[in-house]
Amino acid sequence: MNRRLLLSAIGLSPLALISAKIPTLAQDSIVETLIKRWKKSKAYTLTVFDTMPANDIEFSPSVQQLSFAQHFIHLGFINVTYIGVLVDTQTYADFYALMEADFVMQPPDGINVFQPDRLKERDAQENKARVAQYISDTFDYVITQLGNLHDAMLTQGENKEKPDYLSGHNNLDLILRGESHTAHHRAQAIAYLRANGVQPPGYTVNNKF
């Protein structure tokens, strides 16, 4: 008797057998999976940042581009605003209102996160440590806030008032946009490493679970 006939004889379809082997959401919820992904993203982002020598964290290929350090400060700053919009009971009609929110995490030295700028002149290792701490703090904010969510909340929030560039985003959209935004700026930073003659850390080895 072949496998299909045997399964039919005992009342199991092949699809039912496969489904029985898939973990249920109760075992590993979507939110838990997102938190695991963000924790891994935090570790890899910090590894990429740490790879650049302290004396070169303000390297930029041109005067029109953000520095290496600014890419990390920018991604952390913006990711906090995405998740802050998600969890805050207040709403923000535009970008300028959002910048006044209590959850906004001011960058080191008040450095511009949108236009080329520089940190204050001080010991290079100290500046590097300040930026690394900011990266860590912004990721921790995101991860902590995700821990207060449950799966049913992920499809909510689409009609919540937001700045126009986030209009129509539900809660899951905001979370995924943050991760996409992180990858976008981290990839540019990796290109800066190569342009500065520095070998970037491997992606696969740093993203295993």
N, C-alpha and C positions, 0 to 999 in steps of 0.2 A: 504494500500500500504506500503511495507516495505521500509526501508531507502534507500537501493540500487536502487530500482525502482524509488523512489521519486527523487533522485539525477540525475538519468538518464533522467527523464522527464523534468527536468529544465536545462539539458545540462551540469551538473557538474559530473565529475568522483570523486570517493572517494579520489584518489591521488591528484587531483587538489584542493580539499577542504583542505586536510592536508597541501599542499604546501602553500596555501594562509595564513595559520596560522604561518608559519615559518618566523622569521624576515629576511629581506633582508640584504645583506652585506652593503648596504648603511646606514642601521640603526646601525649596529654594525660590522665594518669591522674586518677582521682577525687581522690586526695590532692593532686595538683598543683592541681586546680580549687578544692579547699577552701582551700589556702594562698593562692591568688590572691584568693579571696573575703574571707578574713580580712585580708589586706593592704589591700584596698580599704576594708573595714570600719574598720580602724585609722585610715586617713587621713580618712575621713568623720567618725568619732567625734571625732578631734582637732579637725577643722574646726568641728564643732558646739560643742565646748567653748570653743574660742578665740574664738568669736563673742560670747560674753558679756563685757562689760567687767570688768576685774579687780576693781573695787570691788563688783561685784554677783554674784560666783560663789557666795556663800553665801545668795543670794536663795532664799526658799521662800514659796509662796502661803499657808502656814499653819504654826503651830508644831508641828502633828502630822505634817508631811511632811518627807522628806529634803530637804536643800538641793540646789541645782543641782550644786554640786561633789560632794556625796555620791553622787548618782546615778552619776557617772562612776567614783568610787572604788569604789562597790559593784559595778558591773558588772565592773570589772577584777579585783577581789578574788575574786568568785565564779567568773568564767571560769577563773582559774588553778586553783581547786579542782576544777572539772569535768575539766580536762585533766590535772591532777596525779593524780586518781583513775585516769584512763585509763592513764597511762604508768608510774606507780609500781609497783614489784614488791611493795610492802607493801599491805595492805588496811586499810580503815577501817570499823569496824562501825557507827559513828554520827557525828553532826556534831561532837561534842566530841573524839573521837579524831582526826577529820580536821583540826581546828583546830591540832593539835600536829604536823602533817606538816611536814617540812623545806621543801617547795616553797611553802608558804603565804607570800604576800608581804604583809608588814605595811603597812597604809595610812599615809599621812602623819600625823604627830602621834598615831598610834594612834587616829585618829578612829573613832567607831562607824560600822559600815557597814550597820547594820540599823535604828537609831533616830536621830532628829534629834540632831545634834551639830555642833560648830563646830571649825574649825582654830584653832591658836594665833594670837593677835593679833601680826601682823607686817606688813611692807609688802605691800600687796595684790598687786603684781606678783610678788613672791617666792612668795606662797601659790599664785597661779595657775600659776607655773612648776613648783612642787612637784607639784601635782595633774596637770599635763600630763605630767610625767616619769613619774609613777606609771601613768597611762593607757598611755603608750608602752611602759613596761617590762612591764606585764602582757600587752599584745598581743604583744610580742616573745617572751615566754615561750611563749604559745600557738603562735605561728607556728613557733618553733624546734622545739617538740615535735612538731608536725604533720610537720615535715620528716624526722623519724625513723621515720615510719610508711610502710607500703605498703598497697595496696588490699586485700589479703587479710586484713589485720588489722581492717578496719572492721567486719566482722560478728562479731568476737570480743568477749569480755568480758562478755557478758550475765549469766553466772553468777558473776562475780567479786564478792566481798563488798564492799558499799558501804553508805553511810547509806541509810535507808529511802526517802528522797525521790528517790534515784537507782536504787532497786532495779529490775532488769529492763532497764536501759539497756545496750545494747552500745556499742562504741567510737564508731560513727557517731552514735548517739543523743546521746552526751555532747557531741560536736563541734557538732551541729546545735542542741542545747539551748543551748550557749554563744552561738551566733550569734543565736538567737531571744531569749535573755536580753539580749543587747546591744541589739537593736532595741527591745525593750520599754522599757528605761531611757533609751535615747537619745531615743525618742519623747517620754517624759515631760519630758526636758530641753528638747526643742524647744518643748513647750507652755510651759515656764517662760520661754524667750526671748520668746515672744509676749506672755505675761502681763506681762513686764517692758518691753514696747515695743520689742523688738529683732527685726529681720527675720532669720529663720533662713536658713542656706545652703540652696540648692536641692538636692533629693535627686538628681534625674536627672543633672545636670551633674557631681555629685561621685561618681557610681557607674558611670560609663562605663569599659569596659575598653579 
